[in-house]
Amino acid sequence: MGKSFALYSEKLISTEEILAGHMIISDGEIAEVTRGPIPPSFSGEKIDLGSKMVFPGFVDLHIHGAGGYPLTEKPEDILKLARFLAKKGTAAFMPTTTSLGLEDLIKQIKAVKKAREEQENGAGGAKILGIHLEGPFLNVERKGAMVEKYLLEPSLDFFAELEEAARGMLLRLTLAPEKEGALDLIKYARQRGYLIAGGHTNATYEQMTEGINAGISIANHLFNAMSPLHHRKPGVVGAYLTDDRVFCEVIADGIHIHPAVLNLAYRCKGSEKLVLISDAILAAGLPPGSYDFGGKKINIDQAGRSFLDDGTLAGSTALMARGAKTLFNEVGLSLPAISSVASRNPALAIKETNLGDLKPGKEATFTVLDDDFEAVTTIVSGQIQKEA
C-alpha cells in the first residue's frame, strides 16, 4: 500500500474543474480533496507542487513499447517499459501485441502476466492493466505495419488458447468485423467481458454497424488503418463517429491525424467518448534511426515520424503527455477535457472504476506535468515513481 501524505497544487485538474487545493492520500487512495493549502495541522509528509498540473493518472490502452523496450517474452523488459513510462507521465498501460504466431503470442502473454505479478510485489513503474491483442484477426488490406503472414481468419479455438495462456490478464481484442467468423468471435468475447475494438479493417458502414451491434465498443486508432469517410460511403469512420455507443481512440502526435480532424473527432464524440492513446513503439523516446518492430524495420526521422521503407506509418513515437499537449495547444481542448480523454475515458472503457478522476475513494494515481506538458512526477497507487 502507498504511504500517507498530502499533496498541494494550484492546478488539480479533475474531469470537471481546475482546483487550487490539496489532496490527502492514505493507503494508496485519495481520502480528501479540498480547496486551499494543506492545513498546518496535517502531521504527515507535505508535497507542494506549486503551479504544476496534477491530472488523474494517464491511462494508455494501446502501446507496443517505448524507451527501447518492446513487448517481448522477457518479463524484465516489460518492467523496464513500465518504469520508463512512469518517468514520462503514463501512470497505467495496456501492453499491446502485434500479429505474431501462436507460440510467440503465448510467450509474450505469459511474460506480461509475470511482470504484473512482480509489480504487485513492489517492482514499480506504470501500472500494467492487462493485455491488448491487436490481431491477428485483421484485414490484410488495412494491415499497416503488421506482418501479413501472421494475419488469420477469426478462430474461437485460437482465441481460446490465448485465453488459457493469459489466465485473466487478457482484457482487449482488436479485430476486423468483416472477416468470416468475426461476428461469432465478437459475441463470444463480449460475453466473456472483454473490451472489443474494430481496427485494421476495410469494413463498410453496414458491416461495422453489425460489428458494433455484436459487441465492438471502441475504435482502434480512429482514421488510421480503416476504410475512410466518404459522403456516399461512410465506411468505418462514419460508423464510429455517428454511434454514441462507441469510444474512439486517437493518436494525437500531430502526424497520424491532422489537428483539424482531431477537432472533428472531438466535436463528434465529445469529452465523453474520445480516448487518447499513444500507439507507441519501442523507439518512443529514442533518437532518429532504424529499429525493429514486429519483425519489420522501422525508420524514425527528425520529426519523430515512424514509418516503413515504403512510407507506411508504423506506430507512434509520442507518449501520452505529448498527445495531451497536442490536444491542448493545437485542438483547443480544456484541461478538464484532457483529464477525461487521457484518464477517465480509457478507465471507463475497460471498466476500471478505481482510476480516472481526482475524487475521494479513487486510487491515488496521478500524472504531474509542467506548463509545457513535460512529466514532473508520476504517482501510482500512492507510490511516487519520479520525484518532483
Residue, then its C-alpha position, 0 to 999 in steps of 0.5 A: m500500500g502507498k504511504s500517507f501524505a498530502l499533496y498541494s497544487e494550484k492546478l488539480i485538474s479533475t474531469e470537471e474543474i481546475l482546483a487550487g487545493h490539496m489532496i490527502i492520500s492514505d493507503g494508496e487512495i485519495a481520502e480528501v480533496t479540498r480547496g486551499p493549502i494543506p492545513p498546518s495541522f496535517s502531521g504527515e509528509k507535505i508535497d507542494l507542487g506549486s503551479k504544476m498540473v496534477f491530472p488523474g493518472f494517464v491511462d494508455l490502452h494501446i502501446h507496443g513499447a517505448g524507451g527501447y523496450p518492446l513487448t517481448e517474452k522477457p518479463e524484465d523488459i516489460l518492467k523496464l517499459a513500465r518504469f520508463l513510462a512512469k518517468k514520462g507521465t503514463a501512470a497505467f498501460m495496456p501492453t499491446t501485441t502485434s500479429l505474431g504466431l501462436e507460440d510467440l503470442i503465448k510467450q509474450i502473454k505469459a511474460v506480461k502476466k509475470a511482470r504484473e505479478e512482480q509489480e504487485n510485489g513492489a517492482g514499480g513503474a506504470k501500472i500494467l492493466g492487462i493485455h491488448l491483442e491487436g490481431p491477428f484477426l485483421n484485414v490484410e488490406r488495412k494491415g499497416a505495419m503488421v506482418e501479413k503472414y501472421l494475419l488469420e481468419p477469426s478462430l474461437d479455438f485460437f482465441a481460446e488458447l490465448e485465453e488459457a495462456a493469459r489466465g485473466m490478464l487478457l482484457r482487449l481484442t482488436l479485430a476486423p468485423e468483416k472477416e468470416g467468423a468475426l461476428d461469432l468471435i465478437k459475441y463470444a468475447r463480449q460475453r466473456g467481458y472483454l473490451i472489443a475494438g474494430g481496427h485494421t479493417n476495410a469494413t463498410y458502414e453496414q458491416m461495422t454497424e453489425g460489428i458494433n451491434a455484436g459487441i465492438s465498443i471502441a475504435n482502434h486508432l480512429f482514421n488510421a488503418m480503416s476504410p475512410l469517410h466518404h459522403r456516399k460511403p461512410g465506411v468505418v469512420g462514419a460508423y464510429l463517429t455517428d454511434d454514441r455507443v462507441f469510444c474512439e481512440v486517437i493518436a494525437d502526435g500531430i502526424h497520424i491525424h491532422p489537428a483539424v480532424l482531431n477537432l472533428a473527432y472531438r466535436c463528434k464524440g465529445s469529452e465523453k467518448l474520445v480516448l487518447i492513446s499513444d500507439a507507441i513503439l519501442a523507439a518512443g523516446l529514442p533518437p532518429g534511426s532504424y529499429d525493429f518492430g514486429g519483425k519489420k524495420i522501422n525508420i524514425d526521422q527528425a520529426g519523430r515520424s515512424f514509418l516503413d521503407d515504403g512510407t507506411l506509418a508504423g506506430s507512434t513515437a509520442l507518449m501520452a503527455r505529448g498527445a495531451k499537449t497536442l490536444f491542448n495547444e493545437v485542438g483547443l481542448s480544456l484541461p478538464a477535457i484532457s483529464s477525461v480523454a487521457s484518464r477517465n475515458p480509457a478507465l471507463a472503457i475497460k471498466e476500471t472504476n478505481l482510476g480516472d478522476l481526482k475524487p475521494g475513494k479513487e486510487a491515488t494515481f496521478t500524472v504531474l506535468d509542467d506548463d509545457f506538458e513535460a512529466v514532473t512526477t508520476i504517482v501510482s497507487g500512492q507510490i511516487q515513481k519520479e520525484a518532483 
